């Protein structure tokens, strides 16, 4: 599968423009816009998703698919 993170122009979640910035979802491998990231941070389970992501990176797993790999 080709990595399109830096070349895609639309948010995987809302379809909005990525012109103002992009980031990876904490829940999956979706490339999301800044507005979607703001909404993610307000979720009750965001701290848990962040904790698990950090654990995986520290364990050497740089390809962790997130706690909800098929989207939220």
CHARMM-style PDB file with segment names, atoms N, HN, CA, C and O in Angstrom:
ATOM      1  N   UNK     1       0.839  -1.186   0.000  1.00  0.00      PROA
ATOM      2  CA  UNK     1       0.000   0.000   0.000  1.00  0.00      PROA
ATOM      3  C   UNK     1       0.884   1.249   0.000  1.00  0.00      PROA
ATOM      4  O   UNK     1       1.799   1.358   0.816  1.00  0.00      PROA
ATOM      5  N   UNK     2       0.624   2.161  -0.883  1.00  0.00      PROA
ATOM      6  HN  UNK     2      -0.119   2.072  -1.546  1.00  0.00      PROA
ATOM      7  CA  UNK     2       1.403   3.383  -1.009  1.00  0.00      PROA
ATOM      8  C   UNK     2       1.024   4.369   0.100  1.00  0.00      PROA
ATOM      9  O   UNK     2      -0.155   4.556   0.400  1.00  0.00      PROA
ATOM     10  N   UNK     3       2.036   4.994   0.704  1.00  0.00      PROA
ATOM     11  HN  UNK     3       2.994   4.842   0.461  1.00  0.00      PROA
ATOM     12  CA  UNK     3       1.812   5.989   1.745  1.00  0.00      PROA
ATOM     13  C   UNK     3       1.458   7.323   1.091  1.00  0.00      PROA
ATOM     14  O   UNK     3       2.263   7.889   0.351  1.00  0.00      PROA
ATOM     15  N   UNK     4       0.269   7.815   1.362  1.00  0.00      PROA
ATOM     16  HN  UNK     4      -0.384   7.355   1.963  1.00  0.00      PROA
ATOM     17  CA  UNK     4      -0.180   9.076   0.761  1.00  0.00      PROA
ATOM     18  C   UNK     4      -0.317  10.201   1.784  1.00  0.00      PROA
ATOM     19  O   UNK     4      -0.904  11.242   1.487  1.00  0.00      PROA
ATOM     20  N   UNK     5       0.219   9.998   2.978  1.00  0.00      PROA
ATOM     21  HN  UNK     5       0.696   9.152   3.219  1.00  0.00      PROA
ATOM     22  CA  UNK     5       0.049  10.975   4.060  1.00  0.00      PROA
ATOM     23  C   UNK     5       0.390  12.397   3.617  1.00  0.00      PROA
ATOM     24  O   UNK     5      -0.380  13.324   3.870  1.00  0.00      PROA
ATOM     25  N   UNK     6       1.538  12.578   2.956  1.00  0.00      PROA
ATOM     26  HN  UNK     6       2.164  11.825   2.751  1.00  0.00      PROA
ATOM     27  CA  UNK     6       1.965  13.927   2.590  1.00  0.00      PROA
ATOM     28  C   UNK     6       1.433  14.403   1.241  1.00  0.00      PROA
ATOM     29  O   UNK     6       1.524  15.590   0.927  1.00  0.00      PROA
ATOM     30  N   UNK     7       0.890  13.506   0.455  1.00  0.00      PROA
ATOM     31  HN  UNK     7       0.816  12.542   0.711  1.00  0.00      PROA
ATOM     32  CA  UNK     7       0.420  13.914  -0.867  1.00  0.00      PROA
ATOM     33  C   UNK     7      -1.095  14.074  -0.961  1.00  0.00      PROA
ATOM     34  O   UNK     7      -1.578  14.749  -1.870  1.00  0.00      PROA
ATOM     35  N   UNK     8      -1.844  13.482  -0.063  1.00  0.00      PROA
ATOM     36  HN  UNK     8      -1.452  12.934   0.676  1.00  0.00      PROA
ATOM     37  CA  UNK     8      -3.294  13.597  -0.167  1.00  0.00      PROA
ATOM     38  C   UNK     8      -3.746  15.011   0.179  1.00  0.00      PROA
ATOM     39  O   UNK     8      -3.066  15.729   0.912  1.00  0.00      PROA
ATOM     40  N   UNK     9      -4.875  15.393  -0.343  1.00  0.00      PROA
ATOM     41  HN  UNK     9      -5.427  14.810  -0.938  1.00  0.00      PROA
ATOM     42  CA  UNK     9      -5.367  16.760  -0.167  1.00  0.00      PROA
ATOM     43  C   UNK     9      -6.615  16.854   0.703  1.00  0.00      PROA
ATOM     44  O   UNK     9      -7.010  17.950   1.100  1.00  0.00      PROA
ATOM     45  N   UNK    10      -7.242  15.713   1.003  1.00  0.00      PROA
ATOM     46  HN  UNK    10      -6.922  14.822   0.680  1.00  0.00      PROA
ATOM     47  CA  UNK    10      -8.481  15.712   1.780  1.00  0.00      PROA
ATOM     48  C   UNK    10      -8.358  14.855   3.040  1.00  0.00      PROA
ATOM     49  O   UNK    10      -7.689  13.822   3.043  1.00  0.00      PROA
ATOM     50  N   UNK    11      -9.001  15.297   4.084  1.00  0.00      PROA
ATOM     51  HN  UNK    11      -9.544  16.136   4.081  1.00  0.00      PROA
ATOM     52  CA  UNK    11      -9.051  14.590   5.369  1.00  0.00      PROA
ATOM     53  C   UNK    11      -9.769  13.251   5.179  1.00  0.00      PROA
ATOM     54  O   UNK    11     -10.831  13.193   4.559  1.00  0.00      PROA
ATOM     55  N   UNK    12      -9.188  12.185   5.712  1.00  0.00      PROA
ATOM     56  HN  UNK    12      -8.325  12.232   6.216  1.00  0.00      PROA
ATOM     57  CA  UNK    12      -9.811  10.863   5.622  1.00  0.00      PROA
ATOM     58  C   UNK    12     -11.124  10.792   6.386  1.00  0.00      PROA
ATOM     59  O   UNK    12     -11.980   9.968   6.063  1.00  0.00      PROA
ATOM     60  N   UNK    13     -11.296  11.627   7.379  1.00  0.00      PROA
ATOM     61  HN  UNK    13     -10.601  12.296   7.642  1.00  0.00      PROA
ATOM     62  CA  UNK    13     -12.487  11.544   8.215  1.00  0.00      PROA
ATOM     63  C   UNK    13     -13.631  12.425   7.712  1.00  0.00      PROA
ATOM     64  O   UNK    13     -14.755  11.949   7.552  1.00  0.00      PROA
ATOM     65  N   UNK    14     -13.352  13.694   7.464  1.00  0.00      PROA
ATOM     66  HN  UNK    14     -12.439  14.081   7.594  1.00  0.00      PROA
ATOM     67  CA  UNK    14     -14.446  14.610   7.097  1.00  0.00      PROA
ATOM     68  C   UNK    14     -14.429  15.025   5.633  1.00  0.00      PROA
ATOM     69  O   UNK    14     -15.395  15.605   5.137  1.00  0.00      PROA
ATOM     70  N   UNK    15     -13.338  14.731   4.942  1.00  0.00      PROA
ATOM     71  HN  UNK    15     -12.553  14.260   5.345  1.00  0.00      PROA
ATOM     72  CA  UNK    15     -13.231  15.109   3.541  1.00  0.00      PROA
ATOM     73  C   UNK    15     -12.776  16.543   3.321  1.00  0.00      PROA
ATOM     74  O   UNK    15     -12.627  16.983   2.181  1.00  0.00      PROA
ATOM     75  N   UNK    16     -12.553  17.282   4.422  1.00  0.00      PROA
ATOM     76  HN  UNK    16     -12.674  16.925   5.348  1.00  0.00      PROA
ATOM     77  CA  UNK    16     -12.121  18.671   4.311  1.00  0.00      PROA
ATOM     78  C   UNK    16     -10.678  18.792   3.837  1.00  0.00      PROA
ATOM     79  O   UNK    16      -9.953  17.803   3.737  1.00  0.00      PROA
ATOM     80  N   UNK    17     -10.286  20.010   3.552  1.00  0.00      PROA
ATOM     81  HN  UNK    17     -10.875  20.814   3.633  1.00  0.00      PROA
ATOM     82  CA  UNK    17      -8.951  20.304   3.052  1.00  0.00      PROA
ATOM     83  C   UNK    17      -7.886  20.075   4.123  1.00  0.00      PROA
ATOM     84  O   UNK    17      -8.113  20.307   5.310  1.00  0.00      PROA
ATOM     85  N   UNK    18      -6.724  19.615   3.673  1.00  0.00      PROA
ATOM     86  HN  UNK    18      -6.539  19.426   2.709  1.00  0.00      PROA
ATOM     87  CA  UNK    18      -5.568  19.442   4.559  1.00  0.00      PROA
ATOM     88  C   UNK    18      -4.566  20.583   4.379  1.00  0.00      PROA
ATOM     89  O   UNK    18      -3.442  20.502   4.876  1.00  0.00      PROA
ATOM     90  N   UNK    19      -4.958  21.631   3.683  1.00  0.00      PROA
ATOM     91  HN  UNK    19      -5.871  21.698   3.280  1.00  0.00      PROA
ATOM     92  CA  UNK    19      -4.067  22.737   3.374  1.00  0.00      PROA
ATOM     93  C   UNK    19      -3.558  23.440   4.638  1.00  0.00      PROA
ATOM     94  O   UNK    19      -2.426  23.922   4.653  1.00  0.00      PROA
ATOM     95  N   UNK    20      -4.362  23.506   5.680  1.00  0.00      PROA
ATOM     96  HN  UNK    20      -5.282  23.114   5.668  1.00  0.00      PROA
ATOM     97  CA  UNK    20      -3.966  24.182   6.922  1.00  0.00      PROA
ATOM     98  C   UNK    20      -3.188  23.288   7.867  1.00  0.00      PROA
ATOM     99  O   UNK    20      -2.732  23.746   8.915  1.00  0.00      PROA
ATOM    100  N   UNK    21      -3.028  22.022   7.517  1.00  0.00      PROA
ATOM    101  HN  UNK    21      -3.397  21.650   6.665  1.00  0.00      PROA
ATOM    102  CA  UNK    21      -2.279  21.091   8.352  1.00  0.00      PROA
ATOM    103  C   UNK    21      -2.914  19.727   8.380  1.00  0.00      PROA
ATOM    104  O   UNK    21      -4.086  19.558   8.044  1.00  0.00      PROA
ATOM    105  N   UNK    22      -2.125  18.758   8.784  1.00  0.00      PROA
ATOM    106  HN  UNK    22      -1.173  18.895   9.057  1.00  0.00      PROA
ATOM    107  CA  UNK    22      -2.582  17.369   8.847  1.00  0.00      PROA
ATOM    108  C   UNK    22      -1.872  16.669   9.990  1.00  0.00      PROA
ATOM    109  O   UNK    22      -0.798  17.086  10.425  1.00  0.00      PROA
ATOM    110  N   UNK    23      -2.481  15.610  10.464  1.00  0.00      PROA
ATOM    111  HN  UNK    23      -3.354  15.271  10.111  1.00  0.00      PROA
ATOM    112  CA  UNK    23      -1.880  14.778  11.490  1.00  0.00      PROA
ATOM    113  C   UNK    23      -2.481  13.384  11.382  1.00  0.00      PROA
ATOM    114  O   UNK    23      -3.488  13.183  10.703  1.00  0.00      PROA
ATOM    115  N   UNK    24      -1.868  12.447  12.041  1.00  0.00      PROA
ATOM    116  HN  UNK    24      -1.050  12.611  12.592  1.00  0.00      PROA
ATOM    117  CA  UNK    24      -2.386  11.082  12.068  1.00  0.00      PROA
ATOM    118  C   UNK    24      -3.358  10.963  13.244  1.00  0.00      PROA
ATOM    119  O   UNK    24      -3.097  11.475  14.333  1.00  0.00      PROA
ATOM    120  N   UNK    25      -4.441  10.303  13.016  1.00  0.00      PROA
ATOM    121  HN  UNK    25      -4.653   9.887  12.131  1.00  0.00      PROA
ATOM    122  CA  UNK    25      -5.397  10.058  14.084  1.00  0.00      PROA
ATOM    123  C   UNK    25      -4.742   9.244  15.194  1.00  0.00      PROA
ATOM    124  O   UNK    25      -3.871   8.415  14.932  1.00  0.00      PROA
ATOM    125  N   UNK    26      -5.158   9.480  16.418  1.00  0.00      PROA
ATOM    126  HN  UNK    26      -5.866  10.154  16.631  1.00  0.00      PROA
ATOM    127  CA  UNK    26      -4.661   8.698  17.544  1.00  0.00      PROA
ATOM    128  C   UNK    26      -5.373   7.338  17.609  1.00  0.00      PROA
ATOM    129  O   UNK    26      -4.931   6.439  18.324  1.00  0.00      PROA
ATOM    130  N   UNK    27      -6.462   7.193  16.871  1.00  0.00      PROA
ATOM    131  HN  UNK    27      -6.821   7.923  16.290  1.00  0.00      PROA
ATOM    132  CA  UNK    27      -7.277   5.978  16.922  1.00  0.00      PROA
ATOM    133  C   UNK    27      -7.036   5.016  15.765  1.00  0.00      PROA
ATOM    134  O   UNK    27      -7.336   3.827  15.866  1.00  0.00      PROA
ATOM    135  N   UNK    28      -6.500   5.528  14.682  1.00  0.00      PROA
ATOM    136  HN  UNK    28      -6.256   6.494  14.600  1.00  0.00      PROA
ATOM    137  CA  UNK    28      -6.321   4.717  13.482  1.00  0.00      PROA
ATOM    138  C   UNK    28      -5.186   5.314  12.651  1.00  0.00      PROA
ATOM    139  O   UNK    28      -4.457   6.187  13.122  1.00  0.00      PROA
ATOM    140  N   UNK    29      -5.043   4.848  11.439  1.00  0.00      PROA
ATOM    141  HN  UNK    29      -5.635   4.139  11.056  1.00  0.00      PROA
ATOM    142  CA  UNK    29      -4.015   5.392  10.554  1.00  0.00      PROA
ATOM    143  C   UNK    29      -4.588   6.446   9.614  1.00  0.00      PROA
ATOM    144  O   UNK    29      -3.980   6.758   8.590  1.00  0.00      PROA
ATOM    145  N   UNK    30      -5.740   6.993   9.947  1.00  0.00      PROA
ATOM    146  HN  UNK    30      -6.234   6.740  10.779  1.00  0.00      PROA
ATOM    147  CA  UNK    30      -6.337   8.036   9.129  1.00  0.00      PROA
ATOM    148  C   UNK    30      -5.490   9.305   9.181  1.00  0.00      PROA
ATOM    149  O   UNK    30      -4.973   9.678  10.234  1.00  0.00      PROA
ATOM    150  N   UNK    31      -5.359   9.952   8.045  1.00  0.00      PROA
ATOM    151  HN  UNK    31      -5.779   9.648   7.190  1.00  0.00      PROA
ATOM    152  CA  UNK    31      -4.742  11.273   7.946  1.00  0.00      PROA
ATOM    153  C   UNK    31      -5.890  12.262   8.130  1.00  0.00      PROA
ATOM    154  O   UNK    31      -6.818  12.303   7.322  1.00  0.00      PROA
ATOM    155  N   UNK    32      -5.823  13.056   9.195  1.00  0.00      PROA
ATOM    156  HN  UNK    32      -5.069  13.023   9.851  1.00  0.00      PROA
ATOM    157  CA  UNK    32      -6.953  13.937   9.500  1.00  0.00      PROA
ATOM    158  C   UNK    32      -6.540  15.403   9.548  1.00  0.00      PROA
ATOM    159  O   UNK    32      -5.370  15.733   9.740  1.00  0.00      PROA
ATOM    160  N   UNK    33      -7.521  16.263   9.372  1.00  0.00      PROA
ATOM    161  HN  UNK    33      -8.471  15.994   9.216  1.00  0.00      PROA
ATOM    162  CA  UNK    33      -7.298  17.704   9.427  1.00  0.00      PROA
ATOM    163  C   UNK    33      -7.217  18.164  10.883  1.00  0.00      PROA
ATOM    164  O   UNK    33      -7.524  17.406  11.803  1.00  0.00      PROA
ATOM    165  N   UNK    34      -6.811  19.383  11.069  1.00  0.00      PROA
ATOM    166  HN  UNK    34      -6.563  19.999  10.321  1.00  0.00      PROA
ATOM    167  CA  UNK    34      -6.642  19.931  12.411  1.00  0.00      PROA
ATOM    168  C   UNK    34      -7.977  20.007  13.150  1.00  0.00      PROA
ATOM    169  O   UNK    34      -8.024  19.782  14.359  1.00  0.00      PROA
ATOM    170  N   UNK    35      -9.054  20.320  12.445  1.00  0.00      PROA
ATOM    171  HN  UNK    35      -9.016  20.504  11.463  1.00  0.00      PROA
ATOM    172  CA  UNK    35     -10.370  20.376  13.102  1.00  0.00      PROA
ATOM    173  C   UNK    35     -10.794  19.008  13.626  1.00  0.00      PROA
ATOM    174  O   UNK    35     -11.337  18.905  14.726  1.00  0.00      PROA
ATOM    175  N   UNK    36     -10.549  17.961  12.846  1.00  0.00      PROA
ATOM    176  HN  UNK    36     -10.108  18.045  11.952  1.00  0.00      PROA
ATOM    177  CA  UNK    36     -10.877  16.607  13.310  1.00  0.00      PROA
ATOM    178  C   UNK    36     -10.002  16.221  14.496  1.00  0.00      PROA
ATOM    179  O   UNK    36     -10.461  15.525  15.401  1.00  0.00      PROA
ATOM    180  N   UNK    37      -8.745  16.667  14.503  1.00  0.00      PROA
ATOM    181  HN  UNK    37      -8.372  17.234  13.768  1.00  0.00      PROA
ATOM    182  CA  UNK    37      -7.856  16.385  15.633  1.00  0.00      PROA
ATOM    183  C   UNK    37      -8.374  17.064  16.890  1.00  0.00      PROA
ATOM    184  O   UNK    37      -8.331  16.478  17.971  1.00  0.00      PROA
ATOM    185  N   UNK    38      -8.865  18.295  16.761  1.00  0.00      PROA
ATOM    186  HN  UNK    38      -8.900  18.771  15.883  1.00  0.00      PROA
ATOM    187  CA  UNK    38      -9.434  19.000  17.914  1.00  0.00      PROA
ATOM    188  C   UNK    38     -10.608  18.221  18.493  1.00  0.00      PROA
ATOM    189  O   UNK    38     -10.760  18.127  19.711  1.00  0.00      PROA
ATOM    190  N   UNK    39     -11.437  17.663  17.613  1.00  0.00      PROA
ATOM    191  HN  UNK    39     -11.314  17.739  16.623  1.00  0.00      PROA
ATOM    192  CA  UNK    39     -12.585  16.862  18.072  1.00  0.00      PROA
ATOM    193  C   UNK    39     -12.114  15.585  18.751  1.00  0.00      PROA
ATOM    194  O   UNK    39     -12.684  15.170  19.760  1.00  0.00      PROA
ATOM    195  N   UNK    40     -11.069  14.956  18.199  1.00  0.00      PROA
ATOM    196  HN  UNK    40     -10.606  15.293  17.379  1.00  0.00      PROA
ATOM    197  CA  UNK    40     -10.509  13.741  18.807  1.00  0.00      PROA
ATOM    198  C   UNK    40     -10.072  13.999  20.237  1.00  0.00      PROA
ATOM    199  O   UNK    40     -10.362  13.212  21.137  1.00  0.00      PROA
ATOM    200  N   UNK    41      -9.379  15.095  20.438  1.00  0.00      PROA
ATOM    201  HN  UNK    41      -9.143  15.735  19.706  1.00  0.00      PROA
ATOM    202  CA  UNK    41      -8.829  15.413  21.768  1.00  0.00      PROA
ATOM    203  C   UNK    41      -9.910  15.574  22.822  1.00  0.00      PROA
ATOM    204  O   UNK    41      -9.629  15.450  24.014  1.00  0.00      PROA
ATOM    205  N   UNK    42     -11.135  15.845  22.410  1.00  0.00      PROA
ATOM    206  HN  UNK    42     -11.363  15.946  21.441  1.00  0.00      PROA
ATOM    207  CA  UNK    42     -12.246  16.025  23.352  1.00  0.00      PROA
ATOM    208  C   UNK    42     -12.931  14.709  23.733  1.00  0.00      PROA
ATOM    209  O   UNK    42     -13.779  14.689  24.625  1.00  0.00      PROA
ATOM    210  N   UNK    43     -12.571  13.620  23.066  1.00  0.00      PROA
ATOM    211  HN  UNK    43     -11.882  13.637  22.341  1.00  0.00      PROA
ATOM    212  CA  UNK    43     -13.195  12.325  23.349  1.00  0.00      PROA
ATOM    213  C   UNK    43     -12.783  11.808  24.731  1.00  0.00      PROA
ATOM    214  O   UNK    43     -11.665  12.051  25.185  1.00  0.00      PROA
ATOM    215  N   UNK    44     -13.682  11.104  25.381  1.00  0.00      PROA
ATOM    216  HN  UNK    44     -14.590  10.907  25.012  1.00  0.00      PROA
ATOM    217  CA  UNK    44     -13.408  10.554  26.708  1.00  0.00      PROA
ATOM    218  C   UNK    44     -12.274   9.540  26.704  1.00  0.00      PROA
ATOM    219  O   UNK    44     -11.575   9.392  27.706  1.00  0.00      PROA
ATOM    220  N   UNK    45     -12.084   8.840  25.590  1.00  0.00      PROA
ATOM    221  HN  UNK    45     -12.652   8.961  24.776  1.00  0.00      PROA
ATOM    222  CA  UNK    45     -11.060   7.800  25.549  1.00  0.00      PROA
ATOM    223  C   UNK    45      -9.749   8.262  24.892  1.00  0.00      PROA
ATOM    224  O   UNK    45      -8.900   7.432  24.566  1.00  0.00      PROA
ATOM    225  N   UNK    46      -9.580   9.565  24.698  1.00  0.00      PROA
ATOM    226  HN  UNK    46     -10.270  10.239  24.964  1.00  0.00      PROA
ATOM    227  CA  UNK    46      -8.371  10.078  24.048  1.00  0.00      PROA
ATOM    228  C   UNK    46      -7.116   9.803  24.879  1.00  0.00      PROA
ATOM    229  O   UNK    46      -6.083   9.428  24.326  1.00  0.00      PROA
ATOM    230  N   UNK    47      -7.191   9.982  26.176  1.00  0.00      PROA
ATOM    231  HN  UNK    47      -8.031  10.287  26.626  1.00  0.00      PROA
ATOM    232  CA  UNK    47      -6.024   9.727  27.039  1.00  0.00      PROA
ATOM    233  C   UNK    47      -5.589   8.268  26.927  1.00  0.00      PROA
ATOM    234  O   UNK    47      -4.393   7.978  26.891  1.00  0.00      PROA
ATOM    235  N   UNK    48      -6.532   7.370  26.872  1.00  0.00      PROA
ATOM    236  HN  UNK    48      -7.503   7.605  26.901  1.00  0.00      PROA
ATOM    237  CA  UNK    48      -6.218   5.942  26.728  1.00  0.00      PROA
ATOM    238  C   UNK    48      -5.571   5.662  25.374  1.00  0.00      PROA
ATOM    239  O   UNK    48      -4.588   4.925  25.289  1.00  0.00      PROA
ATOM    240  N   UNK    49      -6.120   6.247  24.327  1.00  0.00      PROA
ATOM    241  HN  UNK    49      -6.918   6.846  24.396  1.00  0.00      PROA
ATOM    242  CA  UNK    49      -5.544   6.058  22.986  1.00  0.00      PROA
ATOM    243  C   UNK    49      -4.116   6.588  22.938  1.00  0.00      PROA
ATOM    244  O   UNK    49      -3.240   5.960  22.344  1.00  0.00      PROA
ATOM    245  N   UNK    50      -3.880   7.726  23.552  1.00  0.00      PROA
ATOM    246  HN  UNK    50      -4.592   8.237  24.034  1.00  0.00      PROA
ATOM    247  CA  UNK    50      -2.535   8.315  23.598  1.00  0.00      PROA
ATOM    248  C   UNK    50      -1.568   7.433  24.378  1.00  0.00      PROA
ATOM    249  O   UNK    50      -0.423   7.236  23.971  1.00  0.00      PROA
ATOM    250  N   UNK    51      -2.038   6.909  25.495  1.00  0.00      PROA
ATOM    251  HN  UNK    51      -2.968   7.068  25.826  1.00  0.00      PROA
ATOM    252  CA  UNK    51      -1.197   6.054  26.335  1.00  0.00      PROA
ATOM    253  C   UNK    51      -0.780   4.795  25.585  1.00  0.00      PROA
ATOM    254  O   UNK    51       0.389   4.411  25.606  1.00  0.00      PROA
ATOM    255  N   UNK    52      -1.728   4.163  24.930  1.00  0.00      PROA
ATOM    256  HN  UNK    52      -2.678   4.475  24.913  1.00  0.00      PROA
ATOM    257  CA  UNK    52      -1.442   2.933  24.195  1.00  0.00      PROA
ATOM    258  C   UNK    52      -0.492   3.213  23.027  1.00  0.00      PROA
ATOM    259  O   UNK    52       0.428   2.435  22.777  1.00  0.00      PROA
ATOM    260  N   UNK    53      -0.708   4.303  22.324  1.00  0.00      PROA
ATOM    261  HN  UNK    53      -1.456   4.935  22.527  1.00  0.00      PROA
ATOM    262  CA  UNK    53       0.179   4.684  21.217  1.00  0.00      PROA
ATOM    263  C   UNK    53       1.617   4.857  21.717  1.00  0.00      PROA
ATOM    264  O   UNK    53       2.552   4.340  21.106  1.00  0.00      PROA
ATOM    265  N   UNK    54       1.791   5.571  22.811  1.00  0.00      PROA
ATOM    266  HN  UNK    54       1.032   5.991  23.308  1.00  0.00      PROA
ATOM    267  CA  UNK    54       3.122   5.792  23.378  1.00  0.00      PROA
ATOM    268  C   UNK    54       3.767   4.477  23.801  1.00  0.00      PROA
ATOM    269  O   UNK    54       4.954   4.260  23.554  1.00  0.00      PROA
ATOM    270  N   UNK    55       2.995   3.600  24.435  1.00  0.00      PROA
ATOM    271  HN  UNK    55       2.031   3.776  24.636  1.00  0.00      PROA
ATOM    272  CA  UNK    55       3.508   2.277  24.816  1.00  0.00      PROA
ATOM    273  C   UNK    55       4.034   1.520  23.605  1.00  0.00      PROA
ATOM    274  O   UNK    55       5.112   0.928  23.655  1.00  0.00      PROA
ATOM    275  N   UNK    56       3.276   1.540  22.525  1.00  0.00      PROA
ATOM    276  HN  UNK    56       2.401   2.022  22.484  1.00  0.00      PROA
ATOM    277  CA  UNK    56       3.655   0.835  21.309  1.00  0.00      PROA
ATOM    278  C   UNK    56       4.938   1.405  20.708  1.00  0.00      PROA
ATOM    279  O   UNK    56       5.813   0.650  20.285  1.00  0.00      PROA
ATOM    280  N   UNK    57       5.054   2.718  20.669  1.00  0.00      PROA
ATOM    281  HN  UNK    57       4.343   3.332  21.013  1.00  0.00      PROA
ATOM    282  CA  UNK    57       6.258   3.357  20.121  1.00  0.00      PROA
ATOM    283  C   UNK    57       7.477   3.001  20.982  1.00  0.00      PROA
ATOM    284  O   UNK    57       8.541   2.674  20.458  1.00  0.00      PROA
ATOM    285  N   UNK    58       7.312   3.070  22.292  1.00  0.00      PROA
ATOM    286  HN  UNK    58       6.448   3.336  22.718  1.00  0.00      PROA
ATOM    287  CA  UNK    58       8.419   2.718  23.189  1.00  0.00      PROA
ATOM    288  C   UNK    58       8.838   1.265  23.026  1.00  0.00      PROA
ATOM    289  O   UNK    58      10.002   0.927  23.239  1.00  0.00      PROA
ATOM    290  N   UNK    59       7.898   0.403  22.650  1.00  0.00      PROA
ATOM    291  HN  UNK    59       6.952   0.678  22.476  1.00  0.00      PROA
ATOM    292  CA  UNK    59       8.191  -1.012  22.434  1.00  0.00      PROA
ATOM    293  C   UNK    59       8.780  -1.262  21.046  1.00  0.00      PROA
ATOM    294  O   UNK    59       9.117  -2.395  20.702  1.00  0.00      PROA
ATOM    295  N   UNK    60       8.902  -0.193  20.253  1.00  0.00      PROA
ATOM    296  HN  UNK    60       8.628   0.727  20.532  1.00  0.00      PROA
ATOM    297  CA  UNK    60       9.497  -0.326  18.933  1.00  0.00      PROA
ATOM    298  C   UNK    60       8.510  -0.513  17.795  1.00  0.00      PROA
ATOM    299  O   UNK    60       8.918  -0.677  16.645  1.00  0.00      PROA
ATOM    300  N   UNK    61       7.231  -0.492  18.093  1.00  0.00      PROA
ATOM    301  HN  UNK    61       6.900  -0.360  19.027  1.00  0.00      PROA
ATOM    302  CA  UNK    61       6.216  -0.665  17.061  1.00  0.00      PROA
ATOM    303  C   UNK    61       5.885   0.685  16.430  1.00  0.00      PROA
ATOM    304  O   UNK    61       5.037   1.422  16.933  1.00  0.00      PROA
ATOM    305  N   UNK    62       6.548   0.996  15.345  1.00  0.00      PROA
ATOM    306  HN  UNK    62       7.237   0.397  14.936  1.00  0.00      PROA
ATOM    307  CA  UNK    62       6.309   2.264  14.651  1.00  0.00      PROA
ATOM    308  C   UNK    62       5.178   2.153  13.633  1.00  0.00      PROA
ATOM    309  O   UNK    62       4.883   3.114  12.922  1.00  0.00      PROA
ATOM    310  N   UNK    63       4.550   0.990  13.561  1.00  0.00      PROA
ATOM    311  HN  UNK    63       4.790   0.209  14.138  1.00  0.00      PROA
ATOM    312  CA  UNK    63       3.449   0.767  12.627  1.00  0.00      PROA
ATOM    313  C   UNK    63       2.154   0.416  13.352  1.00  0.00      PROA
ATOM    314  O   UNK    63       1.302  -0.272  12.789  1.00  0.00      PROA
ATOM    315  N   UNK    64       1.992   0.878  14.589  1.00  0.00      PROA
ATOM    316  HN  UNK    64       2.684   1.437  15.046  1.00  0.00      PROA
ATOM    317  CA  UNK    64       0.781   0.618  15.352  1.00  0.00      PROA
ATOM    318  C   UNK    64      -0.414   1.226  14.637  1.00  0.00      PROA
ATOM    319  O   UNK    64      -0.384   2.396  14.257  1.00  0.00      PROA
ATOM    320  N   UNK    65      -1.451   0.446  14.454  1.00  0.00      PROA
ATOM    321  HN  UNK    65      -1.475  -0.505  14.763  1.00  0.00      PROA
ATOM    322  CA  UNK    65      -2.605   0.875  13.674  1.00  0.00      PROA
ATOM    323  C   UNK    65      -3.657   1.604  14.500  1.00  0.00      PROA
ATOM    324  O   UNK    65      -4.694   1.997  13.965  1.00  0.00      PROA
ATOM    325  N   UNK    66      -3.411   1.789  15.783  1.00  0.00      PROA
ATOM    326  HN  UNK    66      -2.569   1.469  16.218  1.00  0.00      PROA
ATOM    327  CA  UNK    66      -4.353   2.512  16.635  1.00  0.00      PROA
ATOM    328  C   UNK    66      -5.318   1.568  17.334  1.00  0.00      PROA
ATOM    329  O   UNK    66      -5.435   0.394  16.984  1.00  0.00      PROA
ATOM    330  N   UNK    67      -6.007   2.113  18.333  1.00  0.00      PROA
ATOM    331  HN  UNK    67      -5.912   3.067  18.617  1.00  0.00      PROA
ATOM    332  CA  UNK    67      -6.923   1.265  19.100  1.00  0.00      PROA
ATOM    333  C   UNK    67      -8.236   1.032  18.371  1.00  0.00      PROA
ATOM    334  O   UNK    67      -9.015   0.164  18.765  1.00  0.00      PROA
ATOM    335  N   UNK    68      -8.491   1.795  17.313  1.00  0.00      PROA
ATOM    336  HN  UNK    68      -7.858   2.500  16.994  1.00  0.00      PROA
ATOM    337  CA  UNK    68      -9.679   1.617  16.469  1.00  0.00      PROA
ATOM    338  C   UNK    68      -9.223   1.679  15.019  1.00  0.00      PROA
ATOM    339  O   UNK    68      -9.529   2.641  14.313  1.00  0.00      PROA
ATOM    340  N   UNK    69      -8.490   0.654  14.565  1.00  0.00      PROA
ATOM    341  HN  UNK    69      -8.242  -0.127  15.138  1.00  0.00      PROA
ATOM    342  CA  UNK    69      -7.860   0.713  13.246  1.00  0.00      PROA
ATOM    343  C   UNK    69      -8.824   0.862  12.071  1.00  0.00      PROA
ATOM    344  O   UNK    69      -8.394   1.195  10.967  1.00  0.00      PROA
ATOM    345  N   UNK    70     -10.085   0.629  12.279  1.00  0.00      PROA
ATOM    346  HN  UNK    70     -10.435   0.359  13.175  1.00  0.00      PROA
ATOM    347  CA  UNK    70     -11.040   0.751  11.182  1.00  0.00      PROA
ATOM    348  C   UNK    70     -11.854   2.029  11.288  1.00  0.00      PROA
ATOM    349  O   UNK    70     -12.952   2.126  10.739  1.00  0.00      PROA
ATOM    350  N   UNK    71     -11.303   3.015  12.002  1.00  0.00      PROA
ATOM    351  HN  UNK    71     -10.411   2.936  12.447  1.00  0.00      PROA
ATOM    352  CA  UNK    71     -11.977   4.308  12.156  1.00  0.00      PROA
ATOM    353  C   UNK    71     -12.795   4.390  13.421  1.00  0.00      PROA
ATOM    354  O   UNK    71     -12.983   3.399  14.127  1.00  0.00      PROA
ATOM    355  N   UNK    72     -13.282   5.594  13.699  1.00  0.00      PROA
ATOM    356  HN  UNK    72     -13.129   6.399  13.125  1.00  0.00      PROA
ATOM    357  CA  UNK    72     -14.066   5.790  14.932  1.00  0.00      PROA
ATOM    358  C   UNK    72     -15.499   6.115  14.620  1.00  0.00      PROA
ATOM    359  OT1 UNK    72     -16.300   6.311  15.533  1.00  0.00      PROA
TER     360      UNK     72
END
